[in-house]
Amino acid sequence: MAGTSAVSVRSVDVLEKLASFGQDCPDLPRISHRERMAHFCKLVAEIANSYASIGETIYGRDSSVNKTSGFDPLGLAVAHHLGGDIEETCWLLFLQSYFGSHPRQQWGLLEKIYLGHENGWKWERASADAAAFASWLVEHQRGLSGHGNMGGPHKYVSFDSHMAVKSASEIQAYICWIKSAGGHRQLFSAAVSSLDGSPWRIFDSIYIVMNRQLRCKKAITFDYLSLLGILGVLGIEPASPYISDHLLSKLGANWLFSGNAGQKYRANELEPIVKALALHLKLPFCIPVLHHAFAQVSAGIRAEDIQRFRWRHNR
């Protein structure tokens, strides 16, 4: 599925779907906690509509994705994609997925990295000398840390010297991986041509290769490839939530499905449940929508419930 189609998702419709989930299948858990359902369906609707706004922009029907204040890496990526610059589009999407947004400083850290040094570290410059970019990131750690912290993929930690060295190494590895293939376009074209065209098989194939080539968190890889599909850069979409690779999503899914009973599901048990829920909701790019909704829940929304859940099941 390339890009997103026009859709307006209402939380009340998602709530109705959630309430009916599992009715016809005794192997699936019923979601009985009304307050949790209401909170979760609101998140799902917001995320699904944000994805839809990207599709509206790509296909020329709206420009809402750019109506934000401050630095907007996704808006910039959309603009580059509309201009036909796939290399810069992919680079921005990777950096966005890697650093993430912070609740207070938003994209302050990424803005300073991407735009803040002379002409900034655009793809042409960073890819021309990956080692120089990595060295600059480490050398300027102290100054960069004053502009923001790491986002959700790194649990909102500060951009200290350790994180600077780690980030420099992982991003340098990404640049070298892309360059070894001749660029983003060549790498992804080769992946597409080697498979049968199935958006799910292509996603799985690149996900496996990227995780093998790089050392960054698998949640970053998942977000990055999902965004490539949502923007229509690649005709890909995940068929699996990869729950075992994402602790935050696992905790959020358990928070929703455990209900009042407090039952803990293992990752291999949650995998088919989340897949079934995605099929039941029938939203565009539903697996990434659910993945982000689960992660938002466990990253701090309803934090008291989540902390109780962690304490009870991780003693």
C-alpha positions in Angstrom: 0.0 0.0 0.0 1.7 3.2 -1.1 0.8 6.3 0.9 -2.4 6.8 2.8 -5.9 7.3 1.5 -8.3 10.1 2.6 -9.9 9.1 5.8 -11.3 10.7 8.9 -11.2 8.4 11.9 -13.5 9.2 14.8 -12.6 8.0 18.3 -16.2 7.0 18.8 -16.0 4.6 15.8 -12.7 3.1 17.1 -14.4 2.7 20.5 -17.3 0.8 19.0 -14.8 -1.5 17.2 -12.7 -2.1 20.3 -15.9 -3.0 22.2 -16.8 -5.6 19.7 -13.2 -7.1 19.5 -13.0 -10.8 20.4 -16.8 -11.4 20.4 -16.6 -14.1 17.7 -13.4 -15.7 18.8 -12.9 -17.3 22.2 -9.1 -17.3 21.8 -9.0 -13.5 21.7 -9.3 -11.4 24.9 -12.2 -9.1 25.3 -11.3 -5.5 26.2 -13.6 -4.8 29.2 -11.9 -1.8 30.8 -14.0 1.1 29.5 -11.8 3.9 30.7 -8.7 2.3 29.1 -10.6 1.7 25.9 -11.8 5.3 25.7 -8.2 6.6 26.3 -6.7 4.2 23.8 -9.2 4.8 21.0 -8.6 8.6 21.3 -4.9 7.9 20.7 -5.6 5.6 17.8 -7.8 8.2 16.1 -5.3 10.9 16.5 -2.4 8.9 15.1 -4.5 7.5 12.2 -5.6 11.0 11.3 -2.1 12.3 11.4 -1.0 9.6 9.0 -4.0 10.5 6.8 -3.0 14.1 6.7 0.4 13.1 5.3 -1.3 11.2 2.4 -3.6 14.3 1.8 -0.5 16.4 1.4 1.4 14.0 -0.8 -1.5 13.7 -3.2 -2.2 17.4 -3.2 -5.5 17.6 -1.3 -4.3 19.4 1.8 -1.2 21.0 3.4 -2.0 20.4 7.1 1.2 18.4 7.7 3.1 21.7 7.3 0.9 23.7 9.7 3.1 23.3 12.7 5.3 25.7 14.7 9.0 25.2 15.0 11.2 22.7 13.4 9.2 20.0 11.6 11.3 17.1 10.2 8.3 15.2 8.9 7.1 18.4 7.1 10.5 18.9 5.6 10.6 15.2 4.5 7.3 15.6 2.8 8.5 18.7 1.0 11.6 16.9 -0.2 9.5 13.9 -1.3 7.2 16.2 -3.3 10.3 17.7 -4.9 11.6 14.3 -5.9 14.6 14.3 -3.6 14.4 10.8 -2.2 17.9 10.9 -0.6 17.1 13.9 1.6 13.6 12.5 2.3 15.0 9.2 3.6 17.8 10.9 5.6 15.3 13.1 7.4 12.9 10.3 8.1 15.8 8.2 9.5 17.0 11.1 11.8 13.5 11.7 12.9 13.0 8.0 13.8 16.4 7.8 15.4 16.3 10.9 17.7 12.6 11.2 18.3 10.7 14.1 19.8 10.9 15.1 23.4 7.8 16.2 25.4 9.4 19.5 26.4 12.1 20.3 23.8 10.3 18.6 20.9 12.8 18.5 18.0 15.3 20.9 19.5 18.2 18.5 19.4 17.6 17.3 15.9 17.1 20.8 14.7 20.5 21.8 16.0 22.1 18.8 14.4 20.4 19.0 11.1 20.5 22.8 10.6 22.8 24.2 13.2 26.4 23.8 11.8 27.3 26.1 8.9 25.0 24.7 6.1 23.8 21.9 8.4 24.3 18.2 8.0 22.1 17.5 5.0 22.5 14.1 3.3 24.9 15.3 0.7 27.3 16.6 3.3 26.9 13.9 5.9 27.2 11.1 3.3 30.3 12.6 1.7 32.2 12.1 5.0 30.3 10.0 7.6 33.4 9.9 9.9 33.5 13.7 10.0 29.8 13.9 10.9 30.3 11.3 13.7 33.3 13.2 15.0 31.4 16.5 15.0 28.5 14.9 16.9 30.8 13.8 19.7 32.9 17.0 19.8 29.8 19.2 20.0 27.9 17.1 22.5 28.0 19.6 25.3 26.6 22.4 23.1 24.0 20.2 21.4 22.7 18.9 24.8 21.6 22.4 25.7 19.1 22.3 22.9 17.2 19.1 23.7 17.2 15.6 24.9 16.7 12.3 23.2 13.1 11.3 22.3 10.9 8.3 22.8 13.1 5.6 21.1 15.8 6.3 23.8 13.3 6.8 26.8 13.9 10.6 26.8 17.4 10.4 28.2 19.8 13.4 28.1 22.2 13.7 25.2 25.3 13.1 27.3 28.7 12.0 26.2 27.8 8.4 26.2 24.7 9.0 24.0 26.8 11.2 21.7 29.3 8.4 21.1 26.6 5.8 20.7 24.5 8.0 18.3 27.6 8.9 16.2 28.5 5.2 15.8 25.0 4.1 14.9 24.3 6.9 12.4 27.7 6.5 10.8 26.8 2.8 10.3 23.6 3.8 8.6 25.3 6.2 6.3 27.9 3.6 5.3 25.2 1.0 4.7 23.3 3.3 2.4 26.4 4.5 0.5 27.6 0.9 0.0 24.4 0.3 -2.0 24.8 3.5 -4.1 22.2 5.5 -2.2 18.7 5.1 -0.8 17.0 4.7 -4.2 19.3 2.0 -5.3 19.2 0.1 -2.0 15.4 0.1 -1.9 14.9 -0.6 -5.6 17.1 -3.7 -5.3 15.0 -4.9 -2.3 11.8 -4.4 -4.2 13.0 -6.1 -7.4 14.3 -9.2 -5.5 10.8 -10.0 -4.0 7.3 -10.6 -5.4 6.1 -7.0 -4.8 4.2 -7.8 -1.6 4.4 -4.7 0.6 4.6 -7.0 3.7 7.4 -9.3 2.4 9.4 -6.2 1.3 9.0 -4.6 4.7 10.0 -7.8 6.5 13.1 -8.3 4.3 14.4 -4.7 4.7 13.6 -4.8 8.4 15.7 -8.0 8.9 18.6 -6.7 6.8 18.6 -3.2 8.4 18.7 -4.7 11.9 21.5 -7.0 10.9 23.5 -4.1 9.4 23.0 -1.5 12.1 23.2 -1.5 15.8 20.4 0.9 16.6 17.2 -0.1 18.4 14.7 -2.2 16.4 11.9 0.3 17.3 13.8 2.9 15.3 14.0 0.6 12.3 10.3 -0.2 12.5 9.3 3.5 12.7 11.6 4.5 9.9 10.4 1.8 7.5 6.8 2.5 8.5 7.2 6.2 7.6 8.7 5.2 4.2 5.5 3.3 3.5 3.2 6.0 4.9 4.8 8.7 2.7 4.7 6.4 -0.3 8.5 6.5 -0.7 8.2 2.7 -0.8 5.2 0.5 -1.3 5.7 -1.3 2.0 3.7 -1.9 5.2 4.3 -4.1 8.2 2.1 -7.1 8.7 3.6 -7.9 12.1 3.8 -5.6 15.1 7.2 -7.2 16.2 6.1 -7.0 19.8 9.1 -8.9 21.0 11.3 -6.2 19.6 9.6 -3.3 21.4 9.3 -3.2 25.1 7.2 -0.1 25.2 4.6 -1.5 22.8 4.5 -4.8 24.7 3.8 -2.9 28.0 1.1 -0.8 26.3 -0.5 -3.8 24.7 -0.6 -5.6 28.1 -2.1 -2.5 29.7 -5.0 -2.6 27.2 -5.6 -6.3 27.0 -5.1 -7.2 30.7 -8.1 -5.1 31.7 -9.2 -5.6 35.3 -7.8 -9.1 35.5 -4.2 -8.0 35.5 -3.1 -10.9 33.3 0.3 -10.6 31.7 0.7 -11.7 28.1 4.0 -12.8 26.7 5.2 -11.3 23.4 4.5 -14.4 21.4 0.9 -14.3 22.8 0.4 -10.6 22.1 1.6 -10.9 18.5 -1.5 -12.7 17.1 -3.8 -10.6 19.3 -2.5 -7.3 17.9 -2.6 -8.7 14.4 -6.2 -9.7 14.9 -7.0 -6.2 16.3 -5.5 -4.5 13.3 -7.6 -6.6 11.0 -10.7 -5.8 13.1 -10.1 -2.1 13.0 -9.3 -2.0 9.3 -7.4 1.3 9.4 -4.7 2.3 6.9 -1.3 1.3 8.3 -3.0 0.0 11.3 0.0 -1.9 12.7 2.1 1.3 12.9 -0.9 3.1 14.4 -1.3 0.5 17.1 2.4 0.3 17.7 2.6 4.1 18.3 -0.5 4.1 20.5 0.8 1.3 22.7 4.2 3.1 23.0 2.5 6.4 23.9 0.6 4.7 26.6 3.6 3.0 28.2 5.9 6.1 27.8 4.0 8.1 30.3 0.3 8.5 29.5 -1.5 6.9 32.4 1.9 6.4 34.0 0.6 5.4 37.4 -1.2 2.4 35.9 1.8 1.4 33.8 4.2 1.7 36.8 1.9 -0.6 38.9 1.8 -3.0 36.0 5.6 -3.1 35.8 6.0 -3.5 39.5 3.5 -6.3 39.7 5.0 -8.3 36.8 8.7 -7.6 37.0 9.4 -8.2 40.7 
